[in-house]
Amino acid sequence: MPQNESVRFTSSLLKIPSLPSQQLKKQPSHPPPPLPFFSHILNSQLANTVISFTNFIDSLITRSRLHVPRTPGIRIRRSNLFANSPLTCLASLTLTRSTDSAHSESHIKSPILCSASLSLSQPAEPAAPGSEALVTQQKGSGGGGAHSASRHDEERVLISEVLVRNKDGEELERKDLEAEAVAALKACRANSALTVREVQEDVHRIIDSGYFCSCMPVAVDTRDGIRLVFQVEPNQEFHGLVCEGASVLPAKFLEDAFRDGYGKVVNIRHLDDVITSINGWYMERGLFGLVSGVEILSGGIIRLQVAEAEVNNISIRFLDRKTGEPTKGKTKPETILRQLTTKKGQVYSMLQGKRDVDTVLTMGIMEDVSIIPQPAGDTGKVDLVMNVVERPSGGFSAGGGISSGITSGPLSGLIGSFTYSHRNVFGRNQKLNISLERGQIDSIFRINYTDPWIQGDDKRTSRTIMVQNSRTPGNLVHGNQPGNTSLTIGRVIAGVEFSRPLRPKWSGTAGLIFQHAGARDEKGNPIIKDHYSSPLTASGKTHDDMLLAKFESVYTGSGDHGSSMFVLNVEQGLPLWPEWLFFNRVNARARKGIEIGPALFLVSLSGGHVVGNFSPHEAFAIGGTNSVRGYEEGAVGSGRSYSVGSGEISFPVLGPVEGVLFADYGTDLGSGPTVPGDPAGARLKPGSGYGYGFGIRVDSPLGPLRLEYAFNDRHAKRFHFGVGHRN
């Protein structure tokens, strides 16, 4: 907030003590709750009125003589003791104190220094015959004194007039403040009989209104009776704000919180609400911070002191998986620390700490992660200890799956796999994966080495080096050969890819990949044409070579299946050698989910196009489990361009079982004949088609298991079985 140059900072008129620093130390794992800041201070403010009550008492006890009109039923005899005094003692406010020194000391520290009783007092001289005393003051000690004090607490004095004045006894300049004070009074009214307790309660009410920093009740003897005057001192008008120690609290939040009070008398209760809202701002964001002190300076400047617990140090502690005792870890601490967004010098946020815990867990090398904040001595800062339990680094595993490219033959689509993986190579979270997948036709041997965060890079760039040798069915584009024979596409791939986050929910990948690919018959012999004399390579040789520059951008929403998703993939063939293929391929996928009660409506759209000289088996295949259901794999068309749209509604049935209704449509946009050799036309593929149907899905450790039954536009029916969500 801009500094008010016209204000001089002089002595403080009202100073509110800071909260103890131990507030931040009691439960460091939780932010201090927003407490009413002034609730514990108003009583100490009221303690200042003890002197006022004493003056009230003295003013009644030491009154001089004054002619007072007789009140029917009350007669007062003057004493010789006061014969020389102009005033007669009409009333007194007596104090009953304990004679015990220990009790006296405790009373002195209390806001109410002693018990008080209000009584009418008579002179010591015996009353004349016929005179009547309303109350006789009793003095004594022991049991008699205690009885007198309790009785006097309820004795009343008639008050003829009640006024509110400033501390000098003059009328308040601001009538609205006078009205606030009068409105706060409940017991004290003109022509009412009051006890000391009732007067004291009304003093509390005036102070509790928040507009006054002091209130002194004074009794004045007048011709018409006793006048009770509440001498009040209003708070200053608010003309500026200074906030110290707030490094993360937005200035606009403070300006908005105090804007309505500018130029008005400071109301302590409203100020307490503002401080509660500031503490609430810290709590909502999980930040360790609160208002620790408030001071109202002369000139109407409010100074806020904010205590924010900054992170002093972050350490990693490894715990044994079985015993939970501290142990030596295999992971280098800097590998974990660089994942954290919480840094030294920042105000500690529990929400940010939770995100850091989730980030460390996604590394895949930790079984359990927790953050424990601890006070860093008397500095007002916190030390963070991250407890981690490591998972086993790696090992061998076996599994299985289904190939989407196999459409005929008993169990011909089943694939078995054998994998060795190491999740934490060199203790730097680098991953090595060696896998072999083998089916009746398919076979894939793959080596992947991934560094999820290249050392020294501040953009969180990952690097993946891969080598792969595979054989996959070629019937997606070229279909089954006569005699139910098939051909396979053999690929040898080697490359490197770099990925990094671009912005929230967006990531990007760039890579350079070399591919050596060609077709083979069932006996493994290389072939260059299929049964319909359609070429199987673009170069006319047994193999096509290509160097691909790959660029991919991915947007993911929450990561759930129903969240929004968008993927754009671009591949460019680089003809560094004359025989290497030169082409450009663009492919895009988008998905959007809409919740309709307990059901989920999911819409997806994909499309792509290829320009240049490319291998026929690289054409876009349309139809199948992940494309247009109701058709075999690639049975709708094989094109240079394509577009596929799908809509489905899923709804819970029982436990992990969901039901689904779906409809798909796909087309090659008339590009089938432009593929070298027109493999789709030779096999009479329609080029477009749709399917619809129903199915069930079951959550399993392998992912969602899908069983679907579909009808297509050619009145054919087909079962589809898949693992995982559609691409």
Phi, psi and omega in degrees: 000138181299143182286139178273105186288343184273002184257131174261130179271106180243213185291153181278135177271325178222121180238125181255124185296149178290152173291150178300143179296342181292349179303325181277350188259345187291311181228079185295343181279355179226145178288147180300135180289151179287107182262153172300113193294323187262002184297326181271358184256332183300322179296321179292329175295318181292338178300333179292340180280358177301317178299323179298316178297321178298316177298321177301314180297310182299322183294332178276323183288321188261028181293147174271179182288147174199138178290125182242130178300145181290142173255132181306130177090354181231125176232137183235130179261134178283144180262150175296337180298329182253020184298326182270001182261143180287343183242150174256140179285108181267324184213157176216151175248109186263147177249135176248112181249148175286141178280346180288130184296321180296319180291324180298318180296320180292327179291325181297324182282343183280148175302327175258108191291332182201165174284144185230148174227145181251124183215156171277139187241141176255153171297161183292337183293139180302145182287146178291156179302137180089340178284153181232140176250132179293314180216143174252126180286130179253136178238149179165187180226177180069215184297323180298319180296317180297320180295321179296317182298315182294325180288321181292334178302331183257359179285144189242153175235136180284124178253124183273334186208142178235125181230158173242124182225171176281182186292344177266004179083008180260166180294146178289140178293325182258113182289336179293324177290323176298320179295324178296317180293317179296320180295333180286339182285135177242315183271322188280104177226156178299145178060042177232151178264124188240152170258167177298322181299319180293321176296316180298319179297322178290328174298318177300319182293322178295315178295320181294340177297338174091353185268349189234142179265347175205155178211124182237116175279129182231131177263132180235127179278127179232175179295332183266358180132197183273126176259127178259119183246125173263107179270114186245154174238109182292155172291167179284163172282143182278123182231003179177165183223135172235125180242126182242140174087002181261103181264337181247347180288122183295139178297325181295324178299316178294317180299316180294324182291327184257354187301317184293339182267358184294132180081000180251160177296135181296126175256118185298324180292319177295321178297324177296320178295320179296317180295322176298320179293325177294314177298325177294325177300317178294318183294318181301328182263006178068023183270144176276091180197154176195164175283120184258347180194149178225139180219130177259111183271160175298145186095000177077027178264127176262128178249119177262134173250118183251133177255118177241127183277105179276155178283122181270318182202150177234127180230155180251132177235120180272135179243145179290139183297327186265314186265338184077006180275153177301141182213177178271130182265160178272335182278137177289132183305324181294335177293326178279315185298327182288346177281342187277136172274340175286126182235163177298141179091346177277154171288128186290131178241126178292326178294318177294323177296322178295319177296323178295321177298315179297322180296317180294323178294325180290349174297335176085005182247359181244140178269327180209142181219137175211153178243129180244110175281141178222144180295139180265075180065221180256023184276350185078007179254174179235146170258136180254128175246118178263113176271127181231143175241117184281146172276163172303140189295324183178188180163191182261150177211159179225152182197199181201175181191191181229134177273129179283350183269354180261125185240356182214161179095141180292123178055024183288342182271356182288140180230133172258149183224152178221127190224140166242131180223148174228119188274342191219063181293132179061015181069020183243019179065017175280144191239135176241129181226122177239121186224152175226123177242134185219130175230190180297326179239318185286150167202134180222126171244124188223139172236122178237134174232119186237130169252105187292346178206107182296131184298135179088354180266131181264005181256009180058043180279134176254159181225133178234126175250129184224149173224133185214140174231119188221156169230121181233153181299141178262006185283351176301322179257315189261355176065177177285144178278163176304146183079016179061025175277165182220161174241159180236156177252119178263133180228137168243121187234138173215138181185180178221140180229145177238132180230151177199153174290136179264318178198174181307127178074001178243140174222158181227150179225136174226140182203169177229120188230132174256137181226132176240110190226147176196170183257150178222152177274187184297334180272358180089007179277137179293140177227154181244352178219150177269190184297332182266015180064021174280134181295147179254353176226159179275332183274347185083356178265180181287342181220150171250136176249140180207145173246117187253129168265123187248135175227131181219138176233133186231132172245129176230137179283246181281348183097347177287162181298328182273000182277167180290149180208143176213133180227128175238123183236129179233130176235132181237121176283129182252110183278068178294332171246148184303326183276354178284146186286145180237110180201170177227129180234131178238132180221137182221145177223142178220150181213142179217129179250141179230123179278130177236091187064228178282349183269161178235123176260121186240127178243132178225149181216136178220155180192163180193170181204146179237133176239132177112195184264113183225161180291139180302324181289354176267004178294160179283120179267132184242133179114142177126188186301321182256017180227256177255108181286150188104345177245156171291169181298122178073012186279345179283315181180166175226110189228166173285335176231161177198163173208132180227129176238147183214143173224137180210151177240122177247147184211147181291143178245298181202115179057237182278003184265132176239148171260156182214140170242138187215162173209135182231151173216138179217151179209150175267008177056030178073016185264002182303314181294343182277351176287136180308124180082354181043062181297330179291317180294322180296334182254013174058038175288138187292335181089339176204157180178166179223162178213159180206161181170202184214168180186182176230155177227140182231127175290135180215168177300336179276352186115180180297128174265125186247129172233116188229146177239123189232152173244143177246178184287355177255021175062026175262154180237149183202140171273145175231134177233133181212163177241128182092169180284160176298149180293000000 
